[in-house]
Amino acid sequence: MKALLFIETDGEKVLGGSLELISAVKALDAEGTALVVGSRAAADTVAALGIPVIFTDNAADCDTLSEVLSEVIKEENPDIALLANTALAKDIAPRVAGRMSLGCVSDVIGMSKTDDKVIYTRPAYGGTVLEHIEVEGTAVVTVRNGSFSKPEAALNAVVIEKKVEIPASAIKTKIVDTVKEISESVNLEEAQVIVAGGRGMGNAENFKLVEELASVLDGVVGATRPAIEDGWISRAHQVGQSGKIVAPKLYIACGISGATQHTSGMSGSNYIIAINKDEDAPIFEIANIGIVGNATEVLPVMIEEMKKVKSK
C-alpha cells in the first residue's frame, strides 16, 4: 500500500499536524512518500524523520498547490493521499478529489486496515457519533490534528527535487494584497497543556483563575464560546467546532458543562480533568478525572498545590 503525504508549511517550517501524517502511515504499515512545496528546509526536516520526500519549488497559493498535488498523485499513483485537516487542506482536498474523480474523506481521527482495505473513522453529527468509511480506489483524506503522535527521528531519507510546470490557465485567483491582522498569538493546536474555562466560571474576574493555573502549568488558556462572547478572553482562545481542534497531553476543563460543540474540539486529549458543580454535567462522561465542585473554589487550591510541587 502506497501513501502520499502533503506536508504543509508556514513558508519555512513544517506545521505540526502534517508531521503526524508520518505516524499515520506507519500505523497502516504503508509505504509513504512526502510532498513538500516551496520550502527546502521543511523538506530536509521531513526527510530526517525517515520518509522519502518529493520537493517542488512552486508557489504556495491554493490553485498552484492543487495542481502540484494532482500532478504528483498522477505520477505516484498512491492508494491514499493524506493531508492535515487545516483550512488550506479543506480547500485543496475536495478540488483534487473532484478533478481526478477520487474519493474524499475529511476530518479523519482514526484509520485501520483490514484485508488491504482502509477504514476511515471520523466524527459526525457534531461529534455525537463516529462513522466508519471505506473508499473504493484512491482516497484523498484530511486528518484531524492530534489524532496521531508526532514521529520520532529516524535515518535520513532522500529528497528528490521535481519541477512541476503550472499552466497559466490553472491559476484562477490572484492575491493582490495581504493584510496581516494584529492579534494575540495563541498556539492551541501545539499546546501540551490546556486549561479551559466556560460559563461556569461566572465572570471575568473568576476567569483569571483559569489563566493563573495555565501559567503555573506552563500551559495555554482555552475557552468555550460563551466565555468568549461575554468578553472574558479573546476569540483566539476558543476551543470547539467554531474554534480550534486540540489534542494536548492534559486538558483541564473548568466550569464547562460539556456541550457537543465544545467537546468535539477537545475529546482527542490524552488526559482530561473536569471541574463542575453539576455532577450530571456531560463533561464527566469523557473525563478521566471528575471533580464535583465550584471551579472558583477548587482552582485556588489546585494553583497553590501546583506551586508547591514546582518549588520543590
ZADO-1210 file (C-alpha; in nm, 4 decimals, padded with zeros to 6 digits):
<atoms>
<atom x="00.0000" y="00.0000" z="00.0000" code="MET" pos="1"/>
<atom x="00.1350" y="00.3403" z="-00.1022" code="LYS" pos="2"/>
<atom x="00.0584" y="00.6707" z="00.0657" code="ALA" pos="3"/>
<atom x="00.1382" y="01.0248" z="-00.0434" code="LEU" pos="4"/>
<atom x="00.1628" y="01.2825" z="00.2348" code="LEU" pos="5"/>
<atom x="00.1082" y="01.6509" z="00.1581" code="PHE" pos="6"/>
<atom x="00.3272" y="01.8336" z="00.4103" code="ILE" pos="7"/>
<atom x="00.2000" y="02.1835" z="00.4801" code="GLU" pos="8"/>
<atom x="00.4378" y="02.4602" z="00.5880" code="THR" pos="9"/>
<atom x="00.4094" y="02.8186" z="00.7040" code="ASP" pos="10"/>
<atom x="00.6561" y="02.9161" z="00.4334" code="GLY" pos="11"/>
<atom x="00.9571" y="02.7953" z="00.6304" code="GLU" pos="12"/>
<atom x="00.8839" y="02.5260" z="00.8870" code="LYS" pos="13"/>
<atom x="00.6505" y="02.2264" z="00.8844" code="VAL" pos="14"/>
<atom x="00.3133" y="02.2547" z="01.0563" code="LEU" pos="15"/>
<atom x="00.2798" y="02.0040" z="01.3411" code="GLY" pos="16"/>
<atom x="-00.0347" y="01.8387" z="01.2107" code="GLY" pos="17"/>
<atom x="00.1437" y="01.7458" z="00.8890" code="SER" pos="18"/>
<atom x="00.4178" y="01.5630" z="01.0793" code="LEU" pos="19"/>
<atom x="00.1520" y="01.3442" z="01.2425" code="GLU" pos="20"/>
<atom x="00.0720" y="01.2064" z="00.8965" code="LEU" pos="21"/>
<atom x="00.4035" y="01.0196" z="00.9105" code="ILE" pos="22"/>
<atom x="00.2854" y="00.8323" z="01.2195" code="SER" pos="23"/>
<atom x="-00.0484" y="00.7631" z="01.0499" code="ALA" pos="24"/>
<atom x="00.1288" y="00.5989" z="00.7572" code="VAL" pos="25"/>
<atom x="00.3446" y="00.3880" z="00.9877" code="LYS" pos="26"/>
<atom x="00.0337" y="00.2754" z="01.1771" code="ALA" pos="27"/>
<atom x="-00.1082" y="00.1461" z="00.8487" code="LEU" pos="28"/>
<atom x="00.2245" y="-00.0237" z="00.7667" code="ASP" pos="29"/>
<atom x="00.2150" y="00.1607" z="00.4344" code="ALA" pos="30"/>
<atom x="00.4958" y="00.2829" z="00.2093" code="GLU" pos="31"/>
<atom x="00.4949" y="00.6603" z="00.2443" code="GLY" pos="32"/>
<atom x="00.6309" y="00.9444" z="00.0337" code="THR" pos="33"/>
<atom x="00.6005" y="01.3079" z="00.1369" code="ALA" pos="34"/>
<atom x="00.5360" y="01.6083" z="-00.0864" code="LEU" pos="35"/>
<atom x="00.6810" y="01.9423" z="00.0278" code="VAL" pos="36"/>
<atom x="00.6206" y="02.2578" z="-00.1748" code="VAL" pos="37"/>
<atom x="00.8278" y="02.5761" z="-00.1562" code="GLY" pos="38"/>
<atom x="01.0497" y="02.5182" z="00.1493" code="SER" pos="39"/>
<atom x="01.3672" y="02.3135" z="00.1108" code="ARG" pos="40"/>
<atom x="01.4361" y="02.3457" z="00.4846" code="ALA" pos="41"/>
<atom x="01.0991" y="02.1834" z="00.5568" code="ALA" pos="42"/>
<atom x="01.1781" y="01.9069" z="00.3091" code="ALA" pos="43"/>
<atom x="01.5023" y="01.8315" z="00.4957" code="ASP" pos="44"/>
<atom x="01.3122" y="01.8274" z="00.8271" code="THR" pos="45"/>
<atom x="01.0712" y="01.5646" z="00.6963" code="VAL" pos="46"/>
<atom x="01.3491" y="01.3553" z="00.5391" code="ALA" pos="47"/>
<atom x="01.5215" y="01.3460" z="00.8798" code="ALA" pos="48"/>
<atom x="01.2166" y="01.1572" z="01.0078" code="LEU" pos="49"/>
<atom x="01.2898" y="00.8689" z="00.7738" code="GLY" pos="50"/>
<atom x="01.0408" y="00.9266" z="00.4920" code="ILE" pos="51"/>
<atom x="01.1369" y="00.9997" z="00.1269" code="PRO" pos="52"/>
<atom x="01.0463" y="01.3494" z="00.0100" code="VAL" pos="53"/>
<atom x="00.9462" y="01.4970" z="-00.3241" code="ILE" pos="54"/>
<atom x="01.0307" y="01.8674" z="-00.3209" code="PHE" pos="55"/>
<atom x="00.8935" y="02.1204" z="-00.5693" code="THR" pos="56"/>
<atom x="00.9825" y="02.4886" z="-00.5702" code="ASP" pos="57"/>
<atom x="00.6380" y="02.6203" z="-00.6574" code="ASN" pos="58"/>
<atom x="00.4212" y="02.8938" z="-00.5128" code="ALA" pos="59"/>
<atom x="00.2008" y="02.8126" z="-00.2130" code="ALA" pos="60"/>
<atom x="-00.1317" y="02.9551" z="-00.3302" code="ASP" pos="61"/>
<atom x="-00.4343" y="02.7253" z="-00.3335" code="CYS" pos="62"/>
<atom x="-00.4614" y="02.6951" z="-00.7141" code="ASP" pos="63"/>
<atom x="-00.0939" y="02.6087" z="-00.7552" code="THR" pos="64"/>
<atom x="-00.0906" y="02.3582" z="-00.4691" code="LEU" pos="65"/>
<atom x="-00.3994" y="02.1858" z="-00.6103" code="SER" pos="66"/>
<atom x="-00.2245" y="02.1476" z="-00.9465" code="GLU" pos="67"/>
<atom x="00.1006" y="02.0248" z="-00.7931" code="VAL" pos="68"/>
<atom x="-00.0725" y="01.7679" z="-00.5723" code="LEU" pos="69"/>
<atom x="-00.2837" y="01.6453" z="-00.8664" code="SER" pos="70"/>
<atom x="00.0244" y="01.6005" z="-01.0860" code="GLU" pos="71"/>
<atom x="00.2184" y="01.4141" z="-00.8180" code="VAL" pos="72"/>
<atom x="-00.0785" y="01.1862" z="-00.7486" code="ILE" pos="73"/>
<atom x="-00.0942" y="01.1016" z="-01.1210" code="LYS" pos="74"/>
<atom x="00.2741" y="01.0103" z="-01.1264" code="GLU" pos="75"/>
<atom x="00.2990" y="00.8331" z="-00.7909" code="GLU" pos="76"/>
<atom x="-00.0425" y="00.6603" z="-00.8118" code="ASN" pos="77"/>
<atom x="-00.0828" y="00.6199" z="-00.4324" code="PRO" pos="78"/>
<atom x="-00.3646" y="00.4312" z="-00.2632" code="ASP" pos="79"/>
<atom x="-00.4094" y="00.7222" z="-00.0184" code="ILE" pos="80"/>
<atom x="-00.3268" y="01.0924" z="-00.0289" code="ALA" pos="81"/>
<atom x="-00.3112" y="01.2348" z="00.3239" code="LEU" pos="82"/>
<atom x="-00.3359" y="01.5994" z="00.4306" code="LEU" pos="83"/>
<atom x="-00.3591" y="01.7597" z="00.7750" code="ALA" pos="84"/>
<atom x="-00.7104" y="01.8926" z="00.8357" code="ASN" pos="85"/>
<atom x="-00.6169" y="02.2616" z="00.8051" code="THR" pos="86"/>
<atom x="-00.8103" y="02.5467" z="00.6452" code="ALA" pos="87"/>
<atom x="-00.5869" y="02.5209" z="00.3375" code="LEU" pos="88"/>
<atom x="-00.6298" y="02.1428" z="00.3100" code="ALA" pos="89"/>
<atom x="-01.0081" y="02.1801" z="00.3314" code="LYS" pos="90"/>
<atom x="-00.9844" y="02.3813" z="00.0093" code="ASP" pos="91"/>
<atom x="-00.7284" y="02.1620" z="-00.1674" code="ILE" pos="92"/>
<atom x="-00.8571" y="01.8109" z="-00.0866" code="ALA" pos="93"/>
<atom x="-01.2045" y="01.8355" z="-00.2476" code="PRO" pos="94"/>
<atom x="-01.0604" y="02.0173" z="-00.5507" code="ARG" pos="95"/>
<atom x="-00.8096" y="01.7409" z="-00.6165" code="VAL" pos="96"/>
<atom x="-01.0612" y="01.4638" z="-00.5470" code="ALA" pos="97"/>
<atom x="-01.3201" y="01.6261" z="-00.7747" code="GLY" pos="98"/>
<atom x="-01.0953" y="01.6859" z="-01.0740" code="ARG" pos="99"/>
<atom x="-00.9447" y="01.3346" z="-01.0509" code="MET" pos="100"/>
<atom x="-01.2687" y="01.1514" z="-00.9627" code="SER" pos="101"/>
<atom x="-01.1275" y="01.0198" z="-00.6356" code="LEU" pos="102"/>
<atom x="-01.2937" y="00.9532" z="-00.3035" code="GLY" pos="103"/>
<atom x="-01.2620" y="01.2198" z="-00.0353" code="CYS" pos="104"/>
<atom x="-01.2913" y="01.1819" z="00.3435" code="VAL" pos="105"/>
<atom x="-01.2481" y="01.4786" z="00.5768" code="SER" pos="106"/>
<atom x="-01.1663" y="01.5228" z="00.9464" code="ASP" pos="107"/>
<atom x="-01.0491" y="01.1653" z="00.9984" code="VAL" pos="108"/>
<atom x="-00.9449" y="01.0762" z="01.3533" code="ILE" pos="109"/>
<atom x="-00.8543" y="00.7095" z="01.3023" code="GLY" pos="110"/>
<atom x="-00.7541" y="00.4622" z="01.0327" code="MET" pos="111"/>
<atom x="-00.7368" y="00.0839" z="01.0365" code="SER" pos="112"/>
<atom x="-00.6524" y="-00.1740" z="00.7724" code="LYS" pos="113"/>
<atom x="-00.8431" y="-00.4980" z="00.7189" code="THR" pos="114"/>
<atom x="-00.7730" y="-00.7292" z="00.4244" code="ASP" pos="115"/>
<atom x="-00.5780" y="-00.4499" z="00.2488" code="ASP" pos="116"/>
<atom x="-00.8762" y="-00.2160" z="00.2826" code="LYS" pos="117"/>
<atom x="-00.8528" y="00.1012" z="00.4875" code="VAL" pos="118"/>
<atom x="-01.1401" y="00.2010" z="00.7157" code="ILE" pos="119"/>
<atom x="-01.1524" y="00.5716" z="00.7982" code="TYR" pos="120"/>
<atom x="-01.3150" y="00.6861" z="01.1221" code="THR" pos="121"/>
<atom x="-01.4500" y="01.0384" z="01.1545" code="ARG" pos="122"/>
<atom x="-01.6942" y="01.2199" z="01.3859" code="PRO" pos="123"/>
<atom x="-02.0408" y="01.3002" z="01.2524" code="ALA" pos="124"/>
<atom x="-02.3439" y="01.4979" z="01.3741" code="TYR" pos="125"/>
<atom x="-02.1294" y="01.7374" z="01.5724" code="GLY" pos="126"/>
<atom x="-01.9193" y="01.4592" z="01.7221" code="GLY" pos="127"/>
<atom x="-02.2105" y="01.2714" z="01.8784" code="THR" pos="128"/>
<atom x="-02.1383" y="00.9594" z="01.6712" code="VAL" pos="129"/>
<atom x="-01.8417" y="00.8087" z="01.4888" code="LEU" pos="130"/>
<atom x="-01.8815" y="00.6834" z="01.1350" code="GLU" pos="131"/>
<atom x="-01.6582" y="00.4321" z="00.9576" code="HIS" pos="132"/>
<atom x="-01.5995" y="00.4872" z="00.5863" code="ILE" pos="133"/>
<atom x="-01.4462" y="00.2663" z="00.3188" code="GLU" pos="134"/>
<atom x="-01.3430" y="00.4167" z="-00.0154" code="VAL" pos="135"/>
<atom x="-01.3114" y="00.2295" z="-00.3443" code="GLU" pos="136"/>
<atom x="-00.9871" y="00.3238" z="-00.5182" code="GLY" pos="137"/>
<atom x="-00.7593" y="00.6097" z="-00.4218" code="THR" pos="138"/>
<atom x="-00.8829" y="00.8357" z="-00.1435" code="ALA" pos="139"/>
<atom x="-00.7900" y="01.1947" z="-00.0602" code="VAL" pos="140"/>
<atom x="-00.8062" y="01.2191" z="00.3186" code="VAL" pos="141"/>
<atom x="-00.7690" y="01.5043" z="00.5664" code="THR" pos="142"/>
<atom x="-00.6619" y="01.4002" z="00.9180" code="VAL" pos="143"/>
<atom x="-00.7577" y="01.5933" z="01.2318" code="ARG" pos="144"/>
<atom x="-00.4634" y="01.7383" z="01.4234" code="ASN" pos="145"/>
<atom x="-00.3796" y="01.5420" z="01.7361" code="GLY" pos="146"/>
<atom x="-00.5183" y="01.2126" z="01.6087" code="SER" pos="147"/>
<atom x="-00.1706" y="01.0602" z="01.5807" code="PHE" pos="148"/>
<atom x="00.1518" y="01.1140" z="01.7728" code="SER" pos="149"/>
<atom x="00.4450" y="01.3165" z="01.6438" code="LYS" pos="150"/>
<atom x="00.7036" y="01.0927" z="01.4716" code="PRO" pos="151"/>
<atom x="01.0462" y="01.0291" z="01.6176" code="GLU" pos="152"/>
<atom x="01.3745" y="01.0926" z="01.4392" code="ALA" pos="153"/>
<atom x="01.4958" y="00.8165" z="01.2098" code="ALA" pos="154"/>
<atom x="01.7631" y="00.7574" z="00.9458" code="LEU" pos="155"/>
<atom x="01.7699" y="01.0365" z="00.6893" code="ASN" pos="156"/>
<atom x="01.5735" y="00.9633" z="00.3738" code="ALA" pos="157"/>
<atom x="01.6297" y="01.1046" z="00.0270" code="VAL" pos="158"/>
<atom x="01.4934" y="01.4365" z="-00.1010" code="VAL" pos="159"/>
<atom x="01.4112" y="01.4354" z="-00.4714" code="ILE" pos="160"/>
<atom x="01.3719" y="01.7728" z="-00.6387" code="GLU" pos="161"/>
<atom x="01.0990" y="01.7854" z="-00.9006" code="LYS" pos="162"/>
<atom x="00.9875" y="02.0573" z="-01.1398" code="LYS" pos="163"/>
<atom x="00.6138" y="02.0936" z="-01.1947" code="VAL" pos="164"/>
<atom x="00.5045" y="02.3353" z="-01.4656" code="GLU" pos="165"/>
<atom x="00.1797" y="02.5113" z="-01.3821" code="ILE" pos="166"/>
<atom x="-00.0193" y="02.6375" z="-01.6843" code="PRO" pos="167"/>
<atom x="-00.1381" y="02.9952" z="-01.6573" code="ALA" pos="168"/>
<atom x="-00.4973" y="02.8785" z="-01.7134" code="SER" pos="169"/>
<atom x="-00.4834" y="02.6825" z="-01.3849" code="ALA" pos="170"/>
<atom x="-00.4447" y="02.9970" z="-01.1747" code="ILE" pos="171"/>
<atom x="-00.7986" y="03.1238" z="-01.1263" code="LYS" pos="172"/>
<atom x="-00.7297" y="03.3717" z="-00.8481" code="THR" pos="173"/>
<atom x="-00.4596" y="03.6296" z="-00.7889" code="LYS" pos="174"/>
<atom x="-00.3637" y="03.7697" z="-00.4495" code="ILE" pos="175"/>
<atom x="-00.3327" y="04.1451" z="-00.4936" code="VAL" pos="176"/>
<atom x="-00.2816" y="04.2366" z="-00.1302" code="ASP" pos="177"/>
<atom x="-00.2431" y="04.0732" z="00.2096" code="THR" pos="178"/>
<atom x="-00.3468" y="04.2373" z="00.5333" code="VAL" pos="179"/>
<atom x="-00.1991" y="04.0811" z="00.8449" code="LYS" pos="180"/>
<atom x="-00.4349" y="04.1061" z="01.1375" code="GLU" pos="181"/>
<atom x="-00.2666" y="04.2185" z="01.4554" code="ILE" pos="182"/>
<atom x="-00.3971" y="03.9756" z="01.7134" code="SER" pos="183"/>
<atom x="-00.2894" y="03.7730" z="02.0109" code="GLU" pos="184"/>
<atom x="-00.0791" y="03.4742" z="01.9088" code="SER" pos="185"/>
<atom x="-00.2240" y="03.1607" z="02.0697" code="VAL" pos="186"/>
<atom x="-00.0914" y="02.8233" z="01.9614" code="ASN" pos="187"/>
<atom x="-00.3626" y="02.5950" z="02.0968" code="LEU" pos="188"/>
<atom x="-00.3012" y="02.3193" z="01.8404" code="GLU" pos="189"/>
<atom x="00.0594" y="02.2657" z="01.9522" code="GLU" pos="190"/>
<atom x="-00.0030" y="02.3043" z="02.3272" code="ALA" pos="191"/>
<atom x="00.0764" y="02.0109" z="02.5550" code="GLN" pos="192"/>
<atom x="-00.1284" y="02.1507" z="02.8452" code="VAL" pos="193"/>
<atom x="-00.4533" y="02.3466" z="02.8086" code="ILE" pos="194"/>
<atom x="-00.6590" y="02.4911" z="03.0937" code="VAL" pos="195"/>
<atom x="-01.0003" y="02.5947" z="02.9608" code="ALA" pos="196"/>
<atom x="-01.2820" y="02.7882" z="03.1221" code="GLY" pos="197"/>
<atom x="-01.6508" y="02.8071" z="03.0463" code="GLY" pos="198"/>
<atom x="-01.9651" y="02.9872" z="03.1554" code="ARG" pos="199"/>
<atom x="-01.9421" y="02.8192" z="03.4965" code="GLY" pos="200"/>
<atom x="-01.6525" y="03.0477" z="03.5889" code="MET" pos="201"/>
<atom x="-01.9155" y="03.3155" z="03.6473" code="GLY" pos="202"/>
<atom x="-01.7394" y="03.6341" z="03.5443" code="ASN" pos="203"/>
<atom x="-01.4208" y="03.7828" z="03.4011" code="ALA" pos="204"/>
<atom x="-01.2585" y="03.8182" z="03.7435" code="GLU" pos="205"/>
<atom x="-01.3091" y="03.4481" z="03.8205" code="ASN" pos="206"/>
<atom x="-01.1813" y="03.3552" z="03.4747" code="PHE" pos="207"/>
<atom x="-00.8409" y="03.4897" z="03.5769" code="LYS" pos="208"/>
<atom x="-00.8078" y="03.1740" z="03.7901" code="LEU" pos="209"/>
<atom x="-00.8056" y="02.9714" z="03.4666" code="VAL" pos="210"/>
<atom x="-00.5295" y="03.1941" z="03.3312" code="GLU" pos="211"/>
<atom x="-00.3287" y="03.1632" z="03.6537" code="GLU" pos="212"/>
<atom x="-00.3464" y="02.7823" z="03.6581" code="LEU" pos="213"/>
<atom x="-00.2419" y="02.7713" z="03.2924" code="ALA" pos="214"/>
<atom x="00.0557" y="02.9917" z="03.3748" code="SER" pos="215"/>
<atom x="00.1595" y="02.7727" z="03.6699" code="VAL" pos="216"/>
<atom x="00.1430" y="02.4617" z="03.4487" code="LEU" pos="217"/>
<atom x="00.3238" y="02.6331" z="03.1588" code="ASP" pos="218"/>
<atom x="00.0124" y="02.5718" z="02.9546" code="GLY" pos="219"/>
<atom x="-00.2195" y="02.7640" z="02.7228" code="VAL" pos="220"/>
<atom x="-00.5605" y="02.9099" z="02.8076" code="VAL" pos="221"/>
<atom x="-00.8649" y="02.7743" z="02.6259" code="GLY" pos="222"/>
<atom x="-01.2269" y="02.8834" z="02.6435" code="ALA" pos="223"/>
<atom x="-01.5784" y="02.7944" z="02.5381" code="THR" pos="224"/>
<atom x="-01.7865" y="03.0157" z="02.3133" code="ARG" pos="225"/>
<atom x="-01.9993" y="03.1639" z="02.5975" code="PRO" pos="226"/>
<atom x="-01.6871" y="03.2769" z="02.7854" code="ALA" pos="227"/>
<atom x="-01.5602" y="03.4488" z="02.4725" code="ILE" pos="228"/>
<atom x="-01.8945" y="03.6097" z="02.3860" code="GLU" pos="229"/>
<atom x="-01.9084" y="03.7516" z="02.7387" code="ASP" pos="230"/>
<atom x="-01.5724" y="03.9187" z="02.6736" code="GLY" pos="231"/>
<atom x="-01.3693" y="03.7315" z="02.9339" code="TRP" pos="232"/>
<atom x="-01.0962" y="03.6428" z="02.6814" code="ILE" pos="233"/>
<atom x="-01.0262" y="03.6861" z="02.3091" code="SER" pos="234"/>
<atom x="-01.1674" y="03.4598" z="02.0378" code="ARG" pos="235"/>
<atom x="-00.8168" y="03.3300" z="01.9624" code="ALA" pos="236"/>
<atom x="-00.8579" y="03.1015" z="02.2669" code="HIS" pos="237"/>
<atom x="-01.1801" y="02.9309" z="02.1548" code="GLN" pos="238"/>
<atom x="-01.1866" y="02.5503" z="02.1529" code="VAL" pos="239"/>
<atom x="-01.4607" y="02.3615" z="01.9713" code="GLY" pos="240"/>
<atom x="-01.6419" y="02.3303" z="01.6423" code="GLN" pos="241"/>
<atom x="-01.6267" y="02.7026" z="01.5717" code="SER" pos="242"/>
<atom x="-01.2806" y="02.7380" z="01.7278" code="GLY" pos="243"/>
<atom x="-00.9676" y="02.5210" z="01.7392" code="LYS" pos="244"/>
<atom x="-00.9479" y="02.1415" z="01.7411" code="ILE" pos="245"/>
<atom x="-00.6938" y="02.0435" z="02.0066" code="VAL" pos="246"/>
<atom x="-00.5380" y="01.7272" z="02.1445" code="ALA" pos="247"/>
<atom x="-00.2993" y="01.8137" z="02.4292" code="PRO" pos="248"/>
<atom x="-00.1495" y="01.5687" z="02.6759" code="LYS" pos="249"/>
<atom x="-00.3525" y="01.7342" z="02.9540" code="LEU" pos="250"/>
<atom x="-00.6819" y="01.9243" z="02.9259" code="TYR" pos="251"/>
<atom x="-00.8365" y="02.0795" z="03.2375" code="ILE" pos="252"/>
<atom x="-01.1989" y="02.1872" z="03.1839" code="ALA" pos="253"/>
<atom x="-01.3130" y="02.4434" z="03.4419" code="CYS" pos="254"/>
<atom x="-01.6811" y="02.5291" z="03.4697" code="GLY" pos="255"/>
<atom x="-01.7514" y="02.3659" z="03.1329" code="ILE" pos="256"/>
<atom x="-02.0731" y="02.1648" z="03.1033" code="SER" pos="257"/>
<atom x="-01.9615" y="01.9577" z="02.8059" code="GLY" pos="258"/>
<atom x="-02.1794" y="02.0683" z="02.5151" code="ALA" pos="259"/>
<atom x="-02.1048" y="01.8791" z="02.1937" code="THR" pos="260"/>
<atom x="-01.9889" y="02.1973" z="02.0221" code="GLN" pos="261"/>
<atom x="-01.7021" y="02.2168" z="02.2709" code="HIS" pos="262"/>
<atom x="-01.6189" y="01.8520" z="02.3403" code="THR" pos="263"/>
<atom x="-01.5888" y="01.7701" z="01.9694" code="SER" pos="264"/>
<atom x="-01.2902" y="02.0041" z="01.9688" code="GLY" pos="265"/>
<atom x="-01.1028" y="01.8546" z="02.2657" code="MET" pos="266"/>
<atom x="-01.2141" y="01.4926" z="02.3027" code="SER" pos="267"/>
<atom x="-00.8857" y="01.3756" z="02.1487" code="GLY" pos="268"/>
<atom x="-00.6912" y="01.4972" z="02.4539" code="SER" pos="269"/>
<atom x="-00.4763" y="01.2303" z="02.6190" code="ASN" pos="270"/>
<atom x="-00.5960" y="01.3089" z="02.9723" code="TYR" pos="271"/>
<atom x="-00.8974" y="01.5168" z="03.0722" code="ILE" pos="272"/>
<atom x="-00.9715" y="01.6642" z="03.4155" code="ILE" pos="273"/>
<atom x="-01.3161" y="01.8203" z="03.4554" code="ALA" pos="274"/>
<atom x="-01.4304" y="02.0543" z="03.7331" code="ILE" pos="275"/>
<atom x="-01.8044" y="02.1264" z="03.7531" code="ASN" pos="276"/>
<atom x="-02.0527" y="02.1719" z="04.0371" code="LYS" pos="277"/>
<atom x="-02.3188" y="01.9738" z="03.8444" code="ASP" pos="278"/>
<atom x="-02.2466" y="01.6045" z="03.8974" code="GLU" pos="279"/>
<atom x="-02.4589" y="01.5204" z="03.5926" code="ASP" pos="280"/>
<atom x="-02.2658" y="01.7500" z="03.3557" code="ALA" pos="281"/>
<atom x="-02.1900" y="01.5725" z="03.0235" code="PRO" pos="282"/>
<atom x="-01.8206" y="01.6678" z="03.0508" code="ILE" pos="283"/>
<atom x="-01.7773" y="01.3966" z="03.3153" code="PHE" pos="284"/>
<atom x="-01.8634" y="01.1299" z="03.0573" code="GLU" pos="285"/>
<atom x="-01.5369" y="01.1893" z="02.8715" code="ILE" pos="286"/>
<atom x="-01.3198" y="01.2968" z="03.1677" code="ALA" pos="287"/>
<atom x="-01.0505" y="01.0745" z="03.3149" code="ASN" pos="288"/>
<atom x="-01.0911" y="01.2536" z="03.6487" code="ILE" pos="289"/>
<atom x="-01.4033" y="01.4425" z="03.7516" code="GLY" pos="290"/>
<atom x="-01.4134" y="01.6916" z="04.0398" code="ILE" pos="291"/>
<atom x="-01.7639" y="01.7845" z="04.1556" code="VAL" pos="292"/>
<atom x="-01.7399" y="02.1336" z="04.2988" code="GLY" pos="293"/>
<atom x="-01.7393" y="02.5023" z="04.2217" code="ASN" pos="294"/>
<atom x="-01.4414" y="02.5775" z="03.9996" code="ALA" pos="295"/>
<atom x="-01.3893" y="02.9133" z="04.1726" code="THR" pos="296"/>
<atom x="-01.3272" y="02.7244" z="04.4974" code="GLU" pos="297"/>
<atom x="-01.1343" y="02.4300" z="04.3526" code="VAL" pos="298"/>
<atom x="-00.8915" y="02.6248" z="04.1308" code="LEU" pos="299"/>
<atom x="-00.7253" y="02.8310" z="04.4089" code="PRO" pos="300"/>
<atom x="-00.6436" y="02.5065" z="04.5912" code="VAL" pos="301"/>
<atom x="-00.5057" y="02.3475" z="04.2732" code="MET" pos="302"/>
<atom x="-00.2962" y="02.6553" z="04.1977" code="ILE" pos="303"/>
<atom x="-00.1388" y="02.6565" z="04.5430" code="GLU" pos="304"/>
<atom x="-00.0665" y="02.2827" z="04.5350" code="GLU" pos="305"/>
<atom x="00.0883" y="02.3070" z="04.1870" code="MET" pos="306"/>
<atom x="00.3088" y="02.5951" z="04.3020" code="LYS" pos="307"/>
<atom x="00.4306" y="02.3832" z="04.5948" code="LYS" pos="308"/>
<atom x="00.5176" y="02.0955" z="04.3612" code="VAL" pos="309"/>
<atom x="00.7064" y="02.3239" z="04.1228" code="LYS" pos="310"/>
<atom x="00.9025" y="02.4868" z="04.4051" code="SER" pos="311"/>
<atom x="01.0499" y="02.1561" z="04.5208" code="LYS" pos="312"/>
</atoms>
